[in-house]
């Protein structure tokens, strides 16, 4: 077992840490208030080769391994514990990877270079108004006609919509789940890339989240939307399985992001504990606070390491050295624990600040609201528990069958 990073990974880690410290951290409150990641930060991430870094070099990516992706995500969350910038990063790493792995050459050449340049966004469109965790019940349909696919349906609670429609010069689109053989349920779902900006038949809706405001959320309706058959990702009716592979990667990254955001909040609380005095001494001397601090740090470190184990296993699975089921279990377990541990740790950190912690001037509320989004994003905590239980007990004991 080896915990040491490679020289290249250390270099990447330090590079991103410095970028986060100088370019992102001073703007976190502004990002939340203005509900937008500044263009300069997006361009800076692209110039460092971080956007879509899982994409292969021919399309502008670095072909980065999952652990290195985790290191970048950790540093971005350290800098922006509201989780807007880390989410902008991780979503594109996960779904850029899926398009890179399973997409057709024509589509990859047309889409991925703009993603890695920071000029287009790629995300995931799975959730619908009446279908979230139960992916097999989606209603969006895709019908093949004369060299195109015609899509009808609606997607909701999707990240990155305003970035595509209003901010990035090339717009972007979504890896989108749609049924091509509805009678088969999950086995009749296919995966497509659907460009949004300028596409006839797309109607967008924007939502206001109460956290992680720097990256937008919304939905879009598809009415007889025609996309080329080259935008089919992988084989027809295999989309559910490709999507689960993308969710696994995103979940493992989320575990690292959650832990890092909370550790950043914890460090701010520790600095305050050392200077704030009560009863004639720094409150850092009080065991009540020390014990909470110790418990939260240990939980976060455990969740962080489980996230990295999941990322490491994901990398081995891609090489055929680990099973998909073992990988899925670890990714789900990491996401099952990390957001909860993070939320609790941040909440305790806020308590250390006393009444000041409940004011807008105390920035830790940004972290609290940010990590709370990960209770749902890329799969609810309840679904994570079902996945872990399924892999531990076997498919004969699946609760939903």
Phi, psi and omega per residue, in radians:
X1 nan 2.325 -3.036
X2 -2.299 2.127 3.129
X3 -1.771 -0.072 -3.082
X4 -1.346 2.387 3.087
X5 -1.433 2.713 3.038
X6 -1.270 2.853 3.104
X7 -1.047 -0.673 3.132
X8 -1.134 -0.738 3.123
X9 -1.128 -0.692 3.093
X10 -1.092 -0.685 3.135
X11 -1.132 -0.782 3.111
X12 -1.089 -0.775 -3.136
X13 -1.016 -0.838 -3.118
X14 -1.182 -0.674 3.116
X15 -1.053 -0.833 -3.112
X16 -1.222 -0.639 3.110
X17 -1.060 -0.768 3.135
X18 -1.169 -0.725 3.092
X19 -1.077 -0.763 3.130
X20 -1.108 -0.745 -3.111
X21 -1.131 -0.715 -3.027
X22 -1.598 -0.579 -2.982
X23 -1.888 -0.474 -3.045
X24 -1.821 -0.908 -3.019
X25 -0.950 -0.725 3.136
X26 -1.150 -0.265 -3.042
X27 -1.907 0.124 -3.020
X28 -1.054 -0.801 3.141
X29 -1.128 -0.708 3.114
X30 -1.106 -0.710 3.108
X31 -1.013 -0.755 -3.120
X32 -1.221 -0.739 -3.100
X33 -1.204 -0.703 -3.105
X34 -1.559 -0.101 3.059
X35 1.003 0.777 -3.088
X36 -2.867 2.371 2.993
X37 -1.417 2.155 -3.099
X38 -1.001 2.552 3.117
X39 -0.979 -0.617 -3.104
X40 -1.114 -0.625 3.115
X41 -1.221 -0.765 3.116
X42 -1.063 -0.771 3.125
X43 -1.143 -0.667 3.109
X44 -1.112 -0.731 3.083
X45 -1.071 -0.727 3.130
X46 -1.152 -0.742 -3.127
X47 -1.110 -0.498 3.097
X48 -1.459 -0.048 3.125
X49 1.343 0.492 -3.035
X50 -1.708 -0.477 -3.101
X51 -1.329 2.207 -3.077
X52 1.035 0.657 -3.025
X53 -1.218 -0.186 3.050
X54 -1.388 -0.225 -3.131
X55 -1.244 2.589 -3.116
X56 -1.174 2.621 -3.128
X57 -0.924 -0.654 3.135
X58 -1.012 -0.365 3.142
X59 -1.875 0.234 3.044
X60 1.728 -0.047 -3.139
X61 -1.561 -3.091 -3.134
X62 -1.834 -0.097 -3.049
X63 1.027 0.649 -3.009
X64 -1.178 2.517 3.071
X65 -1.342 2.794 -3.063
X66 -1.055 -0.649 -3.136
X67 -1.125 -0.740 3.096
X68 -1.099 -0.682 3.057
X69 -1.036 -0.730 3.103
X70 -1.084 -0.693 3.118
X71 -1.082 -0.729 3.107
X72 -1.135 -0.807 3.141
X73 -1.054 -0.680 3.131
X74 -1.079 -0.758 -3.128
X75 -1.229 -0.628 3.098
X76 -1.159 -0.649 3.096
X77 -1.256 -0.566 3.051
X78 -1.062 -0.716 -3.118
X79 -1.354 -0.715 -3.103
X80 -2.131 1.523 -3.097
X81 -1.402 0.043 2.942
X82 -1.283 -0.279 3.039
X83 1.356 0.186 3.112
X84 -1.232 -0.931 -3.135
X85 -1.119 -0.784 3.086
X86 -1.026 -0.642 3.127
X87 -1.201 -0.751 3.068
X88 -0.965 -0.675 -3.141
X89 -1.273 -0.909 -2.951
X90 -1.227 -0.624 3.138
X91 -1.057 -0.741 -3.102
X92 -1.289 -0.544 3.062
X93 -1.132 -0.784 -3.087
X94 -1.181 -0.827 -3.006
X95 -1.565 -0.401 2.930
X96 -1.127 -0.643 3.106
X97 -1.101 -0.756 -3.124
X98 -1.149 -0.755 3.087
X99 -1.125 -0.706 3.121
X100 -1.081 -0.682 -3.074
X101 -1.383 -0.724 -2.983
X102 -1.967 -0.207 -3.076
X103 -1.250 2.789 3.087
X104 -1.376 2.655 -3.000
X105 -1.009 -0.757 -3.125
X106 -1.047 -0.735 3.132
X107 -1.180 -0.753 -3.124
X108 -1.080 -0.719 3.130
X109 -1.177 -0.563 -3.088
X110 -1.399 -0.452 -2.955
X111 -1.926 -0.921 -2.915
X112 -1.131 -0.662 3.122
X113 -1.034 -0.563 3.121
X114 -1.287 -0.568 3.074
X115 -1.128 -0.840 -3.094
X116 -1.215 -0.367 3.068
X117 -1.485 -0.069 -3.118
X118 1.326 0.331 -3.119
X119 -1.813 -0.114 3.084
X120 -2.565 2.693 -3.129
X121 -1.957 2.444 3.014
X122 -2.171 2.264 -3.112
X123 -2.381 -2.858 -3.109
X124 -2.112 2.334 3.080
X125 -2.140 1.614 3.123
X126 -2.006 -0.885 -3.040
X127 -1.127 2.500 3.085
X128 -2.218 2.944 -3.128
X129 -0.944 -0.571 -3.102
X130 -2.100 0.303 -3.127
X131 -2.627 1.953 3.096
X132 -2.111 -1.522 -3.138
X133 -1.106 -0.596 3.131
X134 -1.497 1.349 -3.045
X135 -1.061 -0.570 -3.098
X136 -1.107 -0.287 -3.095
X137 -1.671 0.191 3.113
X138 -1.038 2.643 -3.096
X139 -1.877 -0.216 3.139
X140 -1.063 2.336 -3.081
X141 -2.076 2.634 3.039
X142 -2.326 2.218 -3.121
X143 -2.137 2.272 -3.129
X144 -1.427 2.247 -3.137
X145 -2.548 2.028 2.979
X146 0.871 0.908 3.062
X147 1.411 0.111 3.074
X148 -2.303 2.922 2.956
X149 -1.979 2.373 3.107
X150 -1.860 2.098 -3.068
X151 -1.916 2.401 3.044
X152 -2.387 2.365 3.135
X153 2.699 -2.851 -3.121
X154 -2.601 2.427 3.071
X155 -2.084 2.548 -3.057
X156 -2.510 2.736 -3.126
X157 1.057 0.895 -3.069
X158 -1.900 2.357 -3.124
X159 -1.477 2.499 2.971
X160 1.618 0.254 -3.015
X161 -1.195 -0.824 3.135
X162 -1.163 -0.582 3.102
X163 -1.047 -0.712 3.124
X164 -1.239 -0.815 -2.988
X165 -1.407 -0.558 -2.960
X166 -2.151 -0.289 -2.966
X167 -1.984 -0.941 -3.015
X168 -1.417 2.396 -3.011
X169 -1.061 -0.589 -3.121
X170 -1.730 0.034 3.113
X171 1.278 -1.826 -3.125
X172 2.280 -2.845 -3.106
X173 -3.018 -2.894 -2.986
X174 -2.285 2.464 2.865
X175 -1.250 1.979 -2.885
X176 -2.106 2.320 3.095
X177 -1.592 2.333 3.099
X178 -2.605 2.609 -3.134
X179 -1.492 2.202 3.038
X180 -1.816 -0.282 3.072
X181 -2.492 1.378 -3.004
X182 -0.954 -0.522 -3.094
X183 -1.148 -0.355 -3.077
X184 -1.607 0.016 3.134
X185 1.124 -2.284 -3.129
X186 -1.073 -0.518 -3.132
X187 -1.378 0.013 3.090
X188 -1.991 0.306 3.137
X189 -1.683 2.372 3.063
X190 -2.058 2.853 -3.093
X191 -2.023 2.331 -3.117
X192 -2.323 2.702 2.900
X193 -1.684 2.166 -3.139
X194 -2.049 1.925 3.058
X195 -1.295 2.458 -3.079
X196 -1.722 -0.933 -2.993
X197 -1.120 2.103 3.106
X198 1.438 0.068 -3.121
X199 -1.538 2.179 3.136
X200 -1.143 2.341 3.090
X201 1.688 0.002 3.112
X202 -1.707 2.245 3.033
X203 -2.159 2.203 -3.051
X204 -1.802 2.679 3.060
X205 -2.329 2.338 3.127
X206 -1.866 2.441 3.123
X207 -2.017 2.733 3.085
X208 -1.877 1.905 3.041
X209 -1.408 2.749 3.087
X210 -1.713 0.162 3.051
X211 -2.669 2.947 3.103
X212 0.881 0.789 -2.941
X213 -1.266 -0.272 -3.087
X214 -1.223 -0.271 3.038
X215 -2.112 2.323 -2.966
X216 -1.373 2.856 3.074
X217 -2.369 2.579 3.101
X218 -3.107 -2.699 3.135
X219 -2.666 3.014 3.085
X220 -2.620 2.520 3.071
X221 -1.768 2.515 3.107
X222 -2.030 2.072 3.114
X223 -2.125 1.815 -3.108
X224 0.890 0.829 3.136
X225 -1.402 2.146 -3.122
X226 -1.740 2.211 3.043
X227 -2.230 2.627 -3.130
X228 -1.144 2.634 -3.133
X229 -1.127 -0.305 3.073
X230 -1.214 -0.218 3.114
X231 -1.566 0.038 2.921
X232 -1.201 2.280 -3.130
X233 -1.746 2.041 -3.104
X234 1.257 -2.624 -3.109
X235 -1.635 2.659 3.037
X236 -1.015 2.503 3.054
X237 1.188 0.228 3.062
X238 -1.981 0.116 -3.024
X239 -1.095 -0.585 3.133
X240 -1.017 -0.729 -3.070
X241 -1.289 -0.642 3.054
X242 -1.126 -0.707 -3.124
X243 -1.125 -0.709 3.127
X244 -1.099 -0.576 3.087
X245 -1.146 -0.684 3.082
X246 -1.197 -0.710 3.115
X247 -1.091 -0.674 3.124
X248 -1.014 -0.822 -3.139
X249 -1.099 -0.804 -3.132
X250 -1.072 -0.688 -3.115
X251 -1.134 -0.723 3.130
X252 -1.140 -0.696 3.109
X253 -1.143 -0.712 3.123
X254 -1.034 -0.655 3.113
X255 -1.049 -0.750 3.134
X256 -1.212 -0.732 3.133
X257 -1.080 -0.820 -3.136
X258 -1.027 -0.823 -3.126
X259 -1.091 -0.753 -3.092
X260 -1.178 -0.752 3.121
X261 -1.050 -0.743 -3.134
X262 -1.212 -0.681 3.097
X263 -1.110 -0.625 3.073
X264 -1.097 -0.764 3.086
X265 -1.116 -0.676 -3.138
X266 -1.112 -0.689 3.127
X267 -1.157 -0.630 3.075
X268 -1.141 -0.690 3.108
X269 -1.142 -0.693 3.128
X270 -1.101 -0.721 3.102
X271 -1.062 -0.705 -3.132
X272 -1.213 -0.694 -3.136
X273 -1.050 -0.521 -3.096
X274 -1.338 -0.426 -3.089
X275 -1.873 -0.380 -3.134
X276 -1.395 2.236 -3.094
X277 -1.948 2.517 3.024
X278 -2.542 2.406 -3.104
X279 0.957 0.626 3.001
X280 1.439 0.189 3.140
X281 -2.660 2.777 3.113
X282 -1.038 2.415 -3.124
X283 -1.160 -0.258 3.082
X284 -1.107 -0.295 3.136
X285 -1.432 -0.212 -3.080
X286 -1.396 2.240 -3.074
X287 -1.109 -0.542 3.141
X288 -0.998 -0.705 3.123
X289 -1.376 -0.682 3.131
X290 -1.074 -0.724 -3.103
X291 -1.154 -0.736 3.086
X292 -1.087 -0.753 3.123
X293 -1.041 -0.814 -3.123
X294 -1.081 -0.782 -3.128
X295 -1.110 -0.792 -3.108
X296 -1.169 -0.736 3.126
X297 -1.064 -0.772 -3.113
X298 -1.111 -0.731 3.122
X299 -1.111 -0.764 -3.119
X300 -1.161 -0.699 3.120
X301 -1.146 -0.675 3.099
X302 -1.124 -0.765 3.136
X303 -1.155 -0.689 3.113
X304 -1.057 -0.813 -3.129
X305 -1.175 -0.609 3.069
X306 -1.150 -0.643 3.064
X307 -1.077 -0.746 3.118
X308 -1.216 -0.597 3.064
X309 -1.115 -0.689 3.102
X310 -1.117 -0.731 3.121
X311 -1.148 -0.736 3.101
X312 -1.067 -0.776 3.133
X313 -1.142 -0.675 3.100
X314 -1.031 -0.748 3.106
X315 -1.085 -0.720 3.109
X316 -1.191 -0.633 3.116
X317 -1.106 -0.631 3.114
X318 -1.146 -0.418 3.095
X319 -1.611 0.003 -3.126
X320 1.440 0.273 -3.078
X321 -1.748 -0.150 3.055
X322 -2.365 2.723 -3.119
X323 -1.433 2.682 3.084
X324 -1.087 -0.648 -3.092
X325 -1.194 -0.710 3.090
X326 -1.131 -0.694 3.122
X327 -1.119 -0.822 3.138
X328 -1.042 -0.732 -3.141
X329 -1.076 -0.807 -3.107
X330 -1.181 -0.717 3.126
X331 -1.112 -0.726 3.114
X332 -1.164 -0.738 -3.132
X333 -1.095 -0.718 -3.138
X334 -1.112 -0.777 -3.136
X335 -1.281 -0.485 3.096
X336 -1.079 -0.665 -3.043
X337 -1.646 -0.770 -2.922
X338 -1.056 -0.848 -3.130
X339 -1.080 -0.628 3.141
X340 -1.205 -0.842 3.087
X341 -1.030 -0.702 -3.116
X342 -1.149 -0.821 -3.133
X343 -1.046 -0.792 -3.131
X344 -1.126 -0.706 -3.135
X345 -1.155 -0.736 3.128
X346 -1.155 -0.706 3.112
X347 -1.060 -0.738 3.090
X348 -1.177 -0.641 3.110
X349 -1.107 -0.708 3.095
X350 -1.068 -0.666 -3.139
X351 -1.028 -0.578 -3.137
X352 -1.102 -0.441 -3.096
X353 -1.461 -0.052 -3.123
X354 1.125 -2.570 -3.095
X355 -1.070 -0.523 3.102
X356 -1.038 -0.537 -3.132
X357 -1.106 -0.341 -3.113
X358 -1.703 0.159 3.094
X359 -1.750 2.799 3.092
X360 -1.142 -0.417 -3.116
X361 -1.207 -0.426 3.051
X362 -1.477 2.009 -2.967
X363 -1.331 -0.103 -3.021
X364 -1.151 -0.317 3.084
X365 -1.103 -0.474 3.104
X366 -1.119 -0.716 3.126
X367 -1.201 -0.730 -3.120
X368 -1.045 -0.816 -3.119
X369 -1.258 -0.543 -3.131
X370 -1.185 -0.897 -3.088
X371 -1.216 -0.398 3.129
X372 -1.085 -0.494 3.134
X373 -1.103 -0.462 -3.092
X374 -1.366 -0.060 2.970
X375 -1.135 -0.419 -3.117
X376 -1.974 -0.760 -2.958
X377 -0.957 2.380 3.115
X378 1.053 0.451 3.104
X379 2.058 2.228 -3.089
X380 -1.194 2.825 3.096
X381 -1.047 -0.620 -3.129
X382 -1.131 -0.700 3.096
X383 -1.162 -0.634 3.099
X384 -1.053 -0.711 3.131
X385 -1.159 -0.683 3.095
X386 -1.090 -0.735 -3.142
X387 -1.093 -0.829 -3.122
X388 -1.103 -0.772 3.113
X389 -1.073 -0.715 3.111
X390 -1.062 -0.760 -3.105
X391 -1.293 -0.453 3.100
X392 -1.370 -0.713 -3.017
X393 -1.708 -0.414 -3.095
X394 1.799 2.798 -3.033
X395 -1.191 -0.290 3.109
X396 -1.181 -0.258 -3.064
X397 -2.021 0.414 3.098
X398 -1.205 2.224 -3.030
X399 -1.203 -0.528 -2.992
X400 -1.610 0.206 3.083
X401 -1.910 nan nan
